[in-house]
Amino acid sequence: MAELIAHDGRAFRDTSSPSAPARPISATGPLRTSIVNFGAAERYDMLLRPPATGTYKLTVDLLHWITGEVIMSRQIPIIAG
């Protein structure tokens, strides 16, 4: 599970209320996900929060931008201690 912090160097903000200030997500609660889709030249800041110590696999798939076909897939071991 990943806690998303920022996208392209800009902190995620809570924009759920049009009349309230857009506070950083860190002030309103974490934004968590297990899947992040992004394109070329995008960057995400995230904290990985595994449920327990052990070895996990981060899977990265490179998809064809029109067909969605997986062109390449890599698994990266993440060791949580």
HTML snippet that shows the backbone in 3Dmol.js (N, CA, C, O; Angstrom):
<script src="https://3Dmol.org/build/3Dmol-min.js"></script>
<div id="view" style="width:600px;height:400px;position:relative"></div>
<script>
const pdb = `
ATOM      1  N   MET A   1       0.844  -1.168   0.000  1.00  0.00           N
ATOM      2  CA  MET A   1       0.000   0.000   0.000  1.00  0.00           C
ATOM      3  C   MET A   1       0.893   1.236   0.000  1.00  0.00           C
ATOM      4  O   MET A   1       1.849   1.314   0.772  1.00  0.00           O
ATOM      5  N   ALA A   2       0.588   2.188  -0.852  1.00  0.00           N
ATOM      6  CA  ALA A   2       1.379   3.413  -0.955  1.00  0.00           C
ATOM      7  C   ALA A   2       0.558   4.612  -0.491  1.00  0.00           C
ATOM      8  O   ALA A   2      -0.637   4.713  -0.771  1.00  0.00           O
ATOM      9  N   GLU A   3       1.218   5.508   0.219  1.00  0.00           N
ATOM     10  CA  GLU A   3       0.601   6.775   0.603  1.00  0.00           C
ATOM     11  C   GLU A   3       1.132   7.837  -0.349  1.00  0.00           C
ATOM     12  O   GLU A   3       2.324   8.146  -0.338  1.00  0.00           O
ATOM     13  N   LEU A   4       0.248   8.395  -1.171  1.00  0.00           N
ATOM     14  CA  LEU A   4       0.656   9.385  -2.164  1.00  0.00           C
ATOM     15  C   LEU A   4       0.839  10.742  -1.500  1.00  0.00           C
ATOM     16  O   LEU A   4      -0.010  11.190  -0.729  1.00  0.00           O
ATOM     17  N   ILE A   5       1.965  11.393  -1.810  1.00  0.00           N
ATOM     18  CA  ILE A   5       2.312  12.666  -1.188  1.00  0.00           C
ATOM     19  C   ILE A   5       2.189  13.815  -2.189  1.00  0.00           C
ATOM     20  O   ILE A   5       1.578  14.844  -1.899  1.00  0.00           O
ATOM     21  N   ALA A   6       2.784  13.623  -3.381  1.00  0.00           N
ATOM     22  CA  ALA A   6       2.826  14.714  -4.363  1.00  0.00           C
ATOM     23  C   ALA A   6       2.909  14.152  -5.776  1.00  0.00           C
ATOM     24  O   ALA A   6       3.265  12.993  -5.986  1.00  0.00           O
ATOM     25  N   HIS A   7       2.571  15.003  -6.733  1.00  0.00           N
ATOM     26  CA  HIS A   7       2.664  14.670  -8.156  1.00  0.00           C
ATOM     27  C   HIS A   7       3.428  15.788  -8.837  1.00  0.00           C
ATOM     28  O   HIS A   7       3.061  16.958  -8.730  1.00  0.00           O
ATOM     29  N   ASP A   8       4.494  15.424  -9.539  1.00  0.00           N
ATOM     30  CA  ASP A   8       5.357  16.394 -10.221  1.00  0.00           C
ATOM     31  C   ASP A   8       5.811  17.525  -9.297  1.00  0.00           C
ATOM     32  O   ASP A   8       5.884  18.683  -9.706  1.00  0.00           O
ATOM     33  N   GLY A   9       6.117  17.170  -8.041  1.00  0.00           N
ATOM     34  CA  GLY A   9       6.650  18.139  -7.092  1.00  0.00           C
ATOM     35  C   GLY A   9       5.608  18.996  -6.401  1.00  0.00           C
ATOM     36  O   GLY A   9       5.963  19.874  -5.615  1.00  0.00           O
ATOM     37  N   ARG A  10       4.314  18.763  -6.676  1.00  0.00           N
ATOM     38  CA  ARG A  10       3.251  19.553  -6.046  1.00  0.00           C
ATOM     39  C   ARG A  10       2.445  18.649  -5.119  1.00  0.00           C
ATOM     40  O   ARG A  10       1.962  17.592  -5.525  1.00  0.00           O
ATOM     41  N   ALA A  11       2.309  19.081  -3.872  1.00  0.00           N
ATOM     42  CA  ALA A  11       1.581  18.283  -2.880  1.00  0.00           C
ATOM     43  C   ALA A  11       0.121  18.109  -3.287  1.00  0.00           C
ATOM     44  O   ALA A  11      -0.501  19.039  -3.800  1.00  0.00           O
ATOM     45  N   PHE A  12      -0.428  16.902  -3.056  1.00  0.00           N
ATOM     46  CA  PHE A  12      -1.856  16.684  -3.274  1.00  0.00           C
ATOM     47  C   PHE A  12      -2.623  17.527  -2.268  1.00  0.00           C
ATOM     48  O   PHE A  12      -2.195  17.687  -1.125  1.00  0.00           O
ATOM     49  N   ARG A  13      -3.758  18.063  -2.699  1.00  0.00           N
ATOM     50  CA  ARG A  13      -4.566  18.926  -1.838  1.00  0.00           C
ATOM     51  C   ARG A  13      -6.005  18.440  -1.788  1.00  0.00           C
ATOM     52  O   ARG A  13      -6.504  17.841  -2.741  1.00  0.00           O
ATOM     53  N   ASP A  14      -6.667  18.703  -0.666  1.00  0.00           N
ATOM     54  CA  ASP A  14      -8.074  18.350  -0.490  1.00  0.00           C
ATOM     55  C   ASP A  14      -8.918  19.453  -1.126  1.00  0.00           C
ATOM     56  O   ASP A  14      -9.003  20.560  -0.594  1.00  0.00           O
ATOM     57  N   THR A  15      -9.535  19.151  -2.253  1.00  0.00           N
ATOM     58  CA  THR A  15     -10.379  20.122  -2.954  1.00  0.00           C
ATOM     59  C   THR A  15     -11.848  19.701  -2.914  1.00  0.00           C
ATOM     60  O   THR A  15     -12.625  20.068  -3.796  1.00  0.00           O
ATOM     61  N   SER A  16     -12.227  18.934  -1.894  1.00  0.00           N
ATOM     62  CA  SER A  16     -13.595  18.413  -1.816  1.00  0.00           C
ATOM     63  C   SER A  16     -14.636  19.488  -1.518  1.00  0.00           C
ATOM     64  O   SER A  16     -15.810  19.295  -1.831  1.00  0.00           O
ATOM     65  N   SER A  17     -14.248  20.599  -0.932  1.00  0.00           N
ATOM     66  CA  SER A  17     -15.196  21.677  -0.624  1.00  0.00           C
ATOM     67  C   SER A  17     -14.811  22.931  -1.408  1.00  0.00           C
ATOM     68  O   SER A  17     -13.719  23.468  -1.223  1.00  0.00           O
ATOM     69  N   PRO A  18     -15.717  23.405  -2.297  1.00  0.00           N
ATOM     70  CA  PRO A  18     -15.379  24.589  -3.096  1.00  0.00           C
ATOM     71  C   PRO A  18     -15.255  25.866  -2.279  1.00  0.00           C
ATOM     72  O   PRO A  18     -14.646  26.831  -2.740  1.00  0.00           O
ATOM     73  N   SER A  19     -15.829  25.894  -1.058  1.00  0.00           N
ATOM     74  CA  SER A  19     -15.774  27.114  -0.252  1.00  0.00           C
ATOM     75  C   SER A  19     -14.688  27.086   0.818  1.00  0.00           C
ATOM     76  O   SER A  19     -14.512  28.062   1.547  1.00  0.00           O
ATOM     77  N   ALA A  20     -13.961  25.978   0.917  1.00  0.00           N
ATOM     78  CA  ALA A  20     -12.916  25.859   1.937  1.00  0.00           C
ATOM     79  C   ALA A  20     -11.539  25.927   1.285  1.00  0.00           C
ATOM     80  O   ALA A  20     -11.402  25.665   0.090  1.00  0.00           O
ATOM     81  N   PRO A  21     -10.518  26.279   2.069  1.00  0.00           N
ATOM     82  CA  PRO A  21      -9.159  26.274   1.517  1.00  0.00           C
ATOM     83  C   PRO A  21      -8.745  24.867   1.091  1.00  0.00           C
ATOM     84  O   PRO A  21      -9.181  23.880   1.683  1.00  0.00           O
ATOM     85  N   ALA A  22      -7.921  24.783   0.083  1.00  0.00           N
ATOM     86  CA  ALA A  22      -7.413  23.488  -0.397  1.00  0.00           C
ATOM     87  C   ALA A  22      -6.189  23.122   0.427  1.00  0.00           C
ATOM     88  O   ALA A  22      -5.056  23.422   0.049  1.00  0.00           O
ATOM     89  N   ARG A  23      -6.435  22.461   1.570  1.00  0.00           N
ATOM     90  CA  ARG A  23      -5.356  22.090   2.475  1.00  0.00           C
ATOM     91  C   ARG A  23      -4.591  20.894   1.914  1.00  0.00           C
ATOM     92  O   ARG A  23      -5.161  20.090   1.176  1.00  0.00           O
ATOM     93  N   PRO A  24      -3.308  20.767   2.255  1.00  0.00           N
ATOM     94  CA  PRO A  24      -2.558  19.583   1.827  1.00  0.00           C
ATOM     95  C   PRO A  24      -3.210  18.314   2.360  1.00  0.00           C
ATOM     96  O   PRO A  24      -3.763  18.307   3.459  1.00  0.00           O
ATOM     97  N   ILE A  25      -3.143  17.250   1.583  1.00  0.00           N
ATOM     98  CA  ILE A  25      -3.723  15.970   1.987  1.00  0.00           C
ATOM     99  C   ILE A  25      -3.144  15.522   3.331  1.00  0.00           C
ATOM    100  O   ILE A  25      -3.846  14.896   4.125  1.00  0.00           O
ATOM    101  N   SER A  26      -1.877  15.836   3.592  1.00  0.00           N
ATOM    102  CA  SER A  26      -1.258  15.417   4.848  1.00  0.00           C
ATOM    103  C   SER A  26      -1.984  16.010   6.057  1.00  0.00           C
ATOM    104  O   SER A  26      -1.907  15.449   7.151  1.00  0.00           O
ATOM    105  N   ALA A  27      -2.682  17.126   5.882  1.00  0.00           N
ATOM    106  CA  ALA A  27      -3.419  17.746   6.980  1.00  0.00           C
ATOM    107  C   ALA A  27      -4.819  17.162   7.139  1.00  0.00           C
ATOM    108  O   ALA A  27      -5.428  17.312   8.198  1.00  0.00           O
ATOM    109  N   THR A  28      -5.342  16.496   6.106  1.00  0.00           N
ATOM    110  CA  THR A  28      -6.714  15.985   6.148  1.00  0.00           C
ATOM    111  C   THR A  28      -6.781  14.470   6.252  1.00  0.00           C
ATOM    112  O   THR A  28      -7.852  13.913   6.489  1.00  0.00           O
ATOM    113  N   GLY A  29      -5.658  13.803   6.079  1.00  0.00           N
ATOM    114  CA  GLY A  29      -5.632  12.345   6.131  1.00  0.00           C
ATOM    115  C   GLY A  29      -4.906  11.803   4.911  1.00  0.00           C
ATOM    116  O   GLY A  29      -4.836  12.477   3.884  1.00  0.00           O
ATOM    117  N   PRO A  30      -4.370  10.609   5.010  1.00  0.00           N
ATOM    118  CA  PRO A  30      -3.560  10.077   3.912  1.00  0.00           C
ATOM    119  C   PRO A  30      -4.392   9.700   2.687  1.00  0.00           C
ATOM    120  O   PRO A  30      -5.566   9.344   2.793  1.00  0.00           O
ATOM    121  N   LEU A  31      -3.751   9.787   1.527  1.00  0.00           N
ATOM    122  CA  LEU A  31      -4.318   9.343   0.259  1.00  0.00           C
ATOM    123  C   LEU A  31      -3.597   8.051  -0.086  1.00  0.00           C
ATOM    124  O   LEU A  31      -2.429   8.074  -0.473  1.00  0.00           O
ATOM    125  N   ARG A  32      -4.296   6.906   0.054  1.00  0.00           N
ATOM    126  CA  ARG A  32      -3.647   5.598  -0.108  1.00  0.00           C
ATOM    127  C   ARG A  32      -4.181   4.865  -1.332  1.00  0.00           C
ATOM    128  O   ARG A  32      -5.346   4.997  -1.707  1.00  0.00           O
ATOM    129  N   THR A  33      -3.286   4.085  -1.944  1.00  0.00           N
ATOM    130  CA  THR A  33      -3.655   3.273  -3.096  1.00  0.00           C
ATOM    131  C   THR A  33      -2.686   2.113  -3.231  1.00  0.00           C
ATOM    132  O   THR A  33      -1.604   2.121  -2.644  1.00  0.00           O
ATOM    133  N   SER A  34      -3.081   1.122  -4.005  1.00  0.00           N
ATOM    134  CA  SER A  34      -2.171   0.017  -4.301  1.00  0.00           C
ATOM    135  C   SER A  34      -1.781   0.004  -5.775  1.00  0.00           C
ATOM    136  O   SER A  34      -0.933  -0.791  -6.182  1.00  0.00           O
ATOM    137  N   ILE A  35      -2.398   0.888  -6.590  1.00  0.00           N
ATOM    138  CA  ILE A  35      -2.082   0.980  -8.021  1.00  0.00           C
ATOM    139  C   ILE A  35      -1.947   2.454  -8.396  1.00  0.00           C
ATOM    140  O   ILE A  35      -2.795   3.271  -8.036  1.00  0.00           O
ATOM    141  N   VAL A  36      -0.882   2.792  -9.119  1.00  0.00           N
ATOM    142  CA  VAL A  36      -0.682   4.142  -9.626  1.00  0.00           C
ATOM    143  C   VAL A  36      -0.425   4.038 -11.124  1.00  0.00           C
ATOM    144  O   VAL A  36       0.519   3.375 -11.553  1.00  0.00           O
ATOM    145  N   ASN A  37      -1.264   4.692 -11.917  1.00  0.00           N
ATOM    146  CA  ASN A  37      -1.055   4.757 -13.364  1.00  0.00           C
ATOM    147  C   ASN A  37      -0.521   6.141 -13.701  1.00  0.00           C
ATOM    148  O   ASN A  37      -1.071   7.150 -13.261  1.00  0.00           O
ATOM    149  N   PHE A  38       0.556   6.186 -14.487  1.00  0.00           N
ATOM    150  CA  PHE A  38       1.077   7.482 -14.887  1.00  0.00           C
ATOM    151  C   PHE A  38       1.796   7.362 -16.216  1.00  0.00           C
ATOM    152  O   PHE A  38       2.158   6.270 -16.655  1.00  0.00           O
ATOM    153  N   GLY A  39       1.992   8.501 -16.841  1.00  0.00           N
ATOM    154  CA  GLY A  39       2.608   8.535 -18.160  1.00  0.00           C
ATOM    155  C   GLY A  39       4.069   8.913 -18.106  1.00  0.00           C
ATOM    156  O   GLY A  39       4.635   9.145 -17.038  1.00  0.00           O
ATOM    157  N   ALA A  40       4.661   8.972 -19.270  1.00  0.00           N
ATOM    158  CA  ALA A  40       6.078   9.337 -19.392  1.00  0.00           C
ATOM    159  C   ALA A  40       6.297  10.733 -18.821  1.00  0.00           C
ATOM    160  O   ALA A  40       5.450  11.615 -18.965  1.00  0.00           O
ATOM    161  N   ALA A  41       7.429  10.919 -18.178  1.00  0.00           N
ATOM    162  CA  ALA A  41       7.878  12.193 -17.618  1.00  0.00           C
ATOM    163  C   ALA A  41       7.048  12.666 -16.430  1.00  0.00           C
ATOM    164  O   ALA A  41       7.201  13.810 -16.003  1.00  0.00           O
ATOM    165  N   GLU A  42       6.166  11.816 -15.878  1.00  0.00           N
ATOM    166  CA  GLU A  42       5.467  12.154 -14.644  1.00  0.00           C
ATOM    167  C   GLU A  42       6.246  11.592 -13.467  1.00  0.00           C
ATOM    168  O   GLU A  42       6.987  10.618 -13.599  1.00  0.00           O
ATOM    169  N   ARG A  43       6.068  12.218 -12.324  1.00  0.00           N
ATOM    170  CA  ARG A  43       6.778  11.752 -11.140  1.00  0.00           C
ATOM    171  C   ARG A  43       5.828  11.835  -9.941  1.00  0.00           C
ATOM    172  O   ARG A  43       5.083  12.802  -9.781  1.00  0.00           O
ATOM    173  N   TYR A  44       5.877  10.812  -9.119  1.00  0.00           N
ATOM    174  CA  TYR A  44       5.057  10.753  -7.907  1.00  0.00           C
ATOM    175  C   TYR A  44       5.957  10.592  -6.696  1.00  0.00           C
ATOM    176  O   TYR A  44       6.937   9.849  -6.737  1.00  0.00           O
ATOM    177  N   ASP A  45       5.623  11.293  -5.612  1.00  0.00           N
ATOM    178  CA  ASP A  45       6.278  11.092  -4.325  1.00  0.00           C
ATOM    179  C   ASP A  45       5.324  10.245  -3.497  1.00  0.00           C
ATOM    180  O   ASP A  45       4.151  10.586  -3.343  1.00  0.00           O
ATOM    181  N   MET A  46       5.833   9.139  -2.966  1.00  0.00           N
ATOM    182  CA  MET A  46       4.974   8.274  -2.171  1.00  0.00           C
ATOM    183  C   MET A  46       5.765   7.587  -1.083  1.00  0.00           C
ATOM    184  O   MET A  46       6.976   7.398  -1.194  1.00  0.00           O
ATOM    185  N   LEU A  47       5.062   7.219  -0.030  1.00  0.00           N
ATOM    186  CA  LEU A  47       5.629   6.405   1.038  1.00  0.00           C
ATOM    187  C   LEU A  47       5.043   5.015   0.894  1.00  0.00           C
ATOM    188  O   LEU A  47       3.824   4.855   0.830  1.00  0.00           O
ATOM    189  N   LEU A  48       5.896   4.017   0.844  1.00  0.00           N
ATOM    190  CA  LEU A  48       5.427   2.644   0.798  1.00  0.00           C
ATOM    191  C   LEU A  48       5.227   2.173   2.233  1.00  0.00           C
ATOM    192  O   LEU A  48       6.130   2.286   3.062  1.00  0.00           O
ATOM    193  N   ARG A  49       4.052   1.652   2.519  1.00  0.00           N
ATOM    194  CA  ARG A  49       3.710   1.220   3.874  1.00  0.00           C
ATOM    195  C   ARG A  49       3.284  -0.250   3.863  1.00  0.00           C
ATOM    196  O   ARG A  49       2.092  -0.559   3.854  1.00  0.00           O
ATOM    197  N   PRO A  50       4.273  -1.153   3.862  1.00  0.00           N
ATOM    198  CA  PRO A  50       3.918  -2.573   3.878  1.00  0.00           C
ATOM    199  C   PRO A  50       3.271  -2.951   5.206  1.00  0.00           C
ATOM    200  O   PRO A  50       3.578  -2.348   6.234  1.00  0.00           O
ATOM    201  N   PRO A  51       2.379  -3.942   5.200  1.00  0.00           N
ATOM    202  CA  PRO A  51       1.673  -4.326   6.424  1.00  0.00           C
ATOM    203  C   PRO A  51       2.553  -5.040   7.460  1.00  0.00           C
ATOM    204  O   PRO A  51       2.209  -5.082   8.641  1.00  0.00           O
ATOM    205  N   ALA A  52       3.677  -5.595   7.022  1.00  0.00           N
ATOM    206  CA  ALA A  52       4.564  -6.323   7.939  1.00  0.00           C
ATOM    207  C   ALA A  52       5.957  -6.400   7.319  1.00  0.00           C
ATOM    208  O   ALA A  52       6.128  -6.107   6.136  1.00  0.00           O
ATOM    209  N   THR A  53       6.948  -6.792   8.112  1.00  0.00           N
ATOM    210  CA  THR A  53       8.283  -6.977   7.565  1.00  0.00           C
ATOM    211  C   THR A  53       8.258  -8.135   6.567  1.00  0.00           C
ATOM    212  O   THR A  53       7.428  -9.039   6.666  1.00  0.00           O
ATOM    213  N   GLY A  54       9.167  -8.092   5.619  1.00  0.00           N
ATOM    214  CA  GLY A  54       9.238  -9.151   4.611  1.00  0.00           C
ATOM    215  C   GLY A  54       9.664  -8.592   3.275  1.00  0.00           C
ATOM    216  O   GLY A  54      10.031  -7.422   3.166  1.00  0.00           O
ATOM    217  N   THR A  55       9.613  -9.430   2.265  1.00  0.00           N
ATOM    218  CA  THR A  55       9.968  -9.032   0.904  1.00  0.00           C
ATOM    219  C   THR A  55       8.694  -8.934   0.072  1.00  0.00           C
ATOM    220  O   THR A  55       7.876  -9.853   0.053  1.00  0.00           O
ATOM    221  N   TYR A  56       8.541  -7.814  -0.610  1.00  0.00           N
ATOM    222  CA  TYR A  56       7.369  -7.551  -1.449  1.00  0.00           C
ATOM    223  C   TYR A  56       7.848  -7.316  -2.877  1.00  0.00           C
ATOM    224  O   TYR A  56       9.032  -7.074  -3.107  1.00  0.00           O
ATOM    225  N   LYS A  57       6.934  -7.386  -3.826  1.00  0.00           N
ATOM    226  CA  LYS A  57       7.267  -7.147  -5.228  1.00  0.00           C
ATOM    227  C   LYS A  57       6.537  -5.913  -5.723  1.00  0.00           C
ATOM    228  O   LYS A  57       5.315  -5.808  -5.616  1.00  0.00           O
ATOM    229  N   LEU A  58       7.309  -4.979  -6.268  1.00  0.00           N
ATOM    230  CA  LEU A  58       6.761  -3.817  -6.942  1.00  0.00           C
ATOM    231  C   LEU A  58       6.746  -4.157  -8.422  1.00  0.00           C
ATOM    232  O   LEU A  58       7.801  -4.391  -9.012  1.00  0.00           O
ATOM    233  N   THR A  59       5.565  -4.187  -9.033  1.00  0.00           N
ATOM    234  CA  THR A  59       5.448  -4.539 -10.443  1.00  0.00           C
ATOM    235  C   THR A  59       5.306  -3.275 -11.268  1.00  0.00           C
ATOM    236  O   THR A  59       4.457  -2.429 -10.986  1.00  0.00           O
ATOM    237  N   VAL A  60       6.144  -3.150 -12.294  1.00  0.00           N
ATOM    238  CA  VAL A  60       6.105  -2.019 -13.210  1.00  0.00           C
ATOM    239  C   VAL A  60       5.799  -2.561 -14.598  1.00  0.00           C
ATOM    240  O   VAL A  60       6.553  -3.373 -15.134  1.00  0.00           O
ATOM    241  N   ASP A  61       4.685  -2.108 -15.181  1.00  0.00           N
ATOM    242  CA  ASP A  61       4.297  -2.511 -16.534  1.00  0.00           C
ATOM    243  C   ASP A  61       4.400  -1.317 -17.465  1.00  0.00           C
ATOM    244  O   ASP A  61       3.905  -0.236 -17.145  1.00  0.00           O
ATOM    245  N   LEU A  62       5.031  -1.499 -18.604  1.00  0.00           N
ATOM    246  CA  LEU A  62       5.079  -0.487 -19.653  1.00  0.00           C
ATOM    247  C   LEU A  62       4.007  -0.862 -20.666  1.00  0.00           C
ATOM    248  O   LEU A  62       4.069  -1.924 -21.286  1.00  0.00           O
ATOM    249  N   LEU A  63       3.013   0.027 -20.832  1.00  0.00           N
ATOM    250  CA  LEU A  63       1.884  -0.248 -21.713  1.00  0.00           C
ATOM    251  C   LEU A  63       1.976   0.554 -23.000  1.00  0.00           C
ATOM    252  O   LEU A  63       2.465   1.683 -23.003  1.00  0.00           O
ATOM    253  N   HIS A  64       1.507  -0.034 -24.091  1.00  0.00           N
ATOM    254  CA  HIS A  64       1.385   0.693 -25.360  1.00  0.00           C
ATOM    255  C   HIS A  64       0.324   1.774 -25.168  1.00  0.00           C
ATOM    256  O   HIS A  64      -0.762   1.478 -24.670  1.00  0.00           O
ATOM    257  N   TRP A  65       0.605   3.000 -25.545  1.00  0.00           N
ATOM    258  CA  TRP A  65      -0.268   4.116 -25.223  1.00  0.00           C
ATOM    259  C   TRP A  65      -1.594   4.092 -25.967  1.00  0.00           C
ATOM    260  O   TRP A  65      -2.532   4.770 -25.549  1.00  0.00           O
ATOM    261  N   ILE A  66      -1.706   3.341 -27.049  1.00  0.00           N
ATOM    262  CA  ILE A  66      -2.976   3.264 -27.782  1.00  0.00           C
ATOM    263  C   ILE A  66      -3.720   1.967 -27.458  1.00  0.00           C
ATOM    264  O   ILE A  66      -4.901   2.003 -27.112  1.00  0.00           O
ATOM    265  N   THR A  67      -3.050   0.836 -27.566  1.00  0.00           N
ATOM    266  CA  THR A  67      -3.722  -0.457 -27.398  1.00  0.00           C
ATOM    267  C   THR A  67      -3.816  -0.906 -25.942  1.00  0.00           C
ATOM    268  O   THR A  67      -4.663  -1.735 -25.611  1.00  0.00           O
ATOM    269  N   GLY A  68      -2.966  -0.377 -25.071  1.00  0.00           N
ATOM    270  CA  GLY A  68      -2.949  -0.809 -23.681  1.00  0.00           C
ATOM    271  C   GLY A  68      -2.239  -2.137 -23.469  1.00  0.00           C
ATOM    272  O   GLY A  68      -2.221  -2.669 -22.359  1.00  0.00           O
ATOM    273  N   GLU A  69      -1.648  -2.678 -24.549  1.00  0.00           N
ATOM    274  CA  GLU A  69      -0.915  -3.948 -24.458  1.00  0.00           C
ATOM    275  C   GLU A  69       0.337  -3.775 -23.603  1.00  0.00           C
ATOM    276  O   GLU A  69       1.039  -2.769 -23.712  1.00  0.00           O
ATOM    277  N   VAL A  70       0.612  -4.765 -22.750  1.00  0.00           N
ATOM    278  CA  VAL A  70       1.824  -4.731 -21.933  1.00  0.00           C
ATOM    279  C   VAL A  70       3.018  -5.027 -22.833  1.00  0.00           C
ATOM    280  O   VAL A  70       3.132  -6.120 -23.388  1.00  0.00           O
ATOM    281  N   ILE A  71       3.909  -4.040 -22.974  1.00  0.00           N
ATOM    282  CA  ILE A  71       5.106  -4.178 -23.806  1.00  0.00           C
ATOM    283  C   ILE A  71       6.237  -4.795 -23.004  1.00  0.00           C
ATOM    284  O   ILE A  71       7.018  -5.593 -23.523  1.00  0.00           O
ATOM    285  N   MET A  72       6.319  -4.422 -21.735  1.00  0.00           N
ATOM    286  CA  MET A  72       7.388  -4.893 -20.868  1.00  0.00           C
ATOM    287  C   MET A  72       6.875  -4.905 -19.435  1.00  0.00           C
ATOM    288  O   MET A  72       6.064  -4.060 -19.056  1.00  0.00           O
ATOM    289  N   SER A  73       7.341  -5.849 -18.645  1.00  0.00           N
ATOM    290  CA  SER A  73       6.963  -5.913 -17.236  1.00  0.00           C
ATOM    291  C   SER A  73       8.205  -6.268 -16.420  1.00  0.00           C
ATOM    292  O   SER A  73       8.989  -7.137 -16.803  1.00  0.00           O
ATOM    293  N   ARG A  74       8.368  -5.584 -15.295  1.00  0.00           N
ATOM    294  CA  ARG A  74       9.478  -5.859 -14.388  1.00  0.00           C
ATOM    295  C   ARG A  74       8.937  -5.944 -12.974  1.00  0.00           C
ATOM    296  O   ARG A  74       8.009  -5.223 -12.606  1.00  0.00           O
ATOM    297  N   GLN A  75       9.524  -6.829 -12.185  1.00  0.00           N
ATOM    298  CA  GLN A  75       9.207  -6.924 -10.766  1.00  0.00           C
ATOM    299  C   GLN A  75      10.443  -6.537  -9.973  1.00  0.00           C
ATOM    300  O   GLN A  75      11.527  -7.083 -10.178  1.00  0.00           O
ATOM    301  N   ILE A  76      10.266  -5.590  -9.067  1.00  0.00           N
ATOM    302  CA  ILE A  76      11.368  -5.066  -8.272  1.00  0.00           C
ATOM    303  C   ILE A  76      11.146  -5.492  -6.820  1.00  0.00           C
ATOM    304  O   ILE A  76      10.102  -5.186  -6.243  1.00  0.00           O
ATOM    305  N   PRO A  77      12.114  -6.197  -6.220  1.00  0.00           N
ATOM    306  CA  PRO A  77      11.921  -6.606  -4.820  1.00  0.00           C
ATOM    307  C   PRO A  77      12.066  -5.416  -3.872  1.00  0.00           C
ATOM    308  O   PRO A  77      12.994  -4.616  -3.989  1.00  0.00           O
ATOM    309  N   ILE A  78      11.138  -5.321  -2.943  1.00  0.00           N
ATOM    310  CA  ILE A  78      11.168  -4.300  -1.899  1.00  0.00           C
ATOM    311  C   ILE A  78      11.292  -5.050  -0.563  1.00  0.00           C
ATOM    312  O   ILE A  78      10.439  -5.875  -0.235  1.00  0.00           O
ATOM    313  N   ILE A  79      12.330  -4.769   0.189  1.00  0.00           N
ATOM    314  CA  ILE A  79      12.563  -5.456   1.455  1.00  0.00           C
ATOM    315  C   ILE A  79      12.209  -4.504   2.592  1.00  0.00           C
ATOM    316  O   ILE A  79      12.831  -3.453   2.750  1.00  0.00           O
ATOM    317  N   ALA A  80      11.204  -4.880   3.383  1.00  0.00           N
ATOM    318  CA  ALA A  80      10.767  -4.080   4.529  1.00  0.00           C
ATOM    319  C   ALA A  80      11.316  -4.720   5.798  1.00  0.00           C
ATOM    320  O   ALA A  80      11.112  -5.908   6.045  1.00  0.00           O
ATOM    321  N   GLY A  81      12.005  -3.933   6.587  1.00  0.00           N
ATOM    322  CA  GLY A  81      12.619  -4.482   7.788  1.00  0.00           C
ATOM    323  C   GLY A  81      12.209  -3.776   9.042  1.00  0.00           C
ATOM    324  O   GLY A  81      12.656  -4.141  10.130  1.00  0.00           O
TER     325      GLY A  81
END
`;
const viewer = $3Dmol.createViewer("view");
viewer.addModel(pdb, "pdb");
viewer.setStyle({}, {cartoon: {color: "spectrum"}});
viewer.zoomTo();
viewer.render();
</script>
